[in-house]
Amino acid sequence: MKRSFYAYLMTLRNPESVEPDAEFANNAFHDQSFPKQEQDYDKISDYLELNAGYLPSMTIFDEIYQKYKDVDRK
């Protein structure tokens, strides 16, 4: 079974980092409503646009989602 985007995102967590990827992962970890089982780009994107004030730019999500898809293909 393919892992969720959230499971992939959690591999990027690093509380000591100020890198955008790590900050997004750290903040998503604390977001109790994050769609943890979701794999679909549009559903996650919609959620983030409406609920994730901690994400300064959707470009960060787009780039991480692309990495998620690339890793999944290997």
Phi, psi and omega in degrees: 000137179290137179284157181286163175299319180301317179299318176296314182302323182293340176289346181264357182297140175197098183300341181272348187269150173249010177292142182304321180298313181293320179296319177299313180298316179299316180290321178296325178301324181272354180275102184296338183262359182305136181288086191293336181261358188282145175239343187282126181304310185296319181293318179292317179300314178301316179300312183296319180298326183268336192232350189252077177296345180280352180260107186292337182208134177292343177300324178300312178300313182304315181293318180290321179297320178297319177297320177302313180294321180294318180295321182294333182283342184282000000 
